[in-house]
């Protein structure tokens, strides 16, 4: 079963690489047929990737969240999932040119680190992980983080475009990018989708911590930073819907939120304190 998981992983990587080339051709040549084939290759890659994760889980009989390989593979999977949702809602193929290559690189790095299973876990840690809530909790958090990353990427494009328009400068590349309204809409919708998923993932983690009777679980560095991330993107939605904040301010908040997500991920894998040490 583990061999089948590896074969599916290689198929998924190959399909993502093909999709990347096709998306680039579509961006340069603006030919719809390239976009269709790119979407097909991405979808096929996503299905084989999903099969690989399931087979790997079945072979190891452990929740696939420990170690660099599992973390990177799940991150790539979540990015592709979010991309398909975004493409369906916003009807923009452009972001496949960015997100699919990022997923491919993450999987390539995961393949390099395949032999690394992470830190040796104690019996208590293994017992904490032995729950369907943990698997769903991790999947939700990673999916939400992918959504936040999409929103931040769109926000960065928004700020660059805004600066160029303010200076009355343009280029052939800028002309191929979506409008300011489209990029802002993409960022908003990505956060609208990711935020409730992130909230649900946090709640599942809290329920598991209480259920397991972990002392002072709220002092875990990752729990506290998760609260910061939740507050940042919550403020984005509040300022947009209640205060009518400017697009520039909202874009900056989305970028700050992504920085918090990255800091959280780094700390969770480098600081050996608390109970979120499974990625070490």
Buried (B, 14 or more C-beta within 10 A) or exposed (E): EEEBBBBBBEBBBBBBBBBBBBBBBBBEEEEEEBBEBBBBBBBBBBBBBBBBBBBBBEBBEBBBBBBBBBBBBBBBBBBBBBBBBBBEBBEBBBBBBBBBBBBBBBBBBBBEBEEEBBBEBEEEBEEBBEBEBBBBBBBBBBBBBBBBBBBBBBBBBBBBBBEBEEEEEEEEEEEEBBEBEBBBBBBBBBBBBBBEBBBBBBEBBBEBBEEBEBEEBEEBBBBEBBEBBBEBBBBBBEBBEEEEBEBBEBBBBBBBBBEBBEEBBEBBBEBEEBBBBBBB
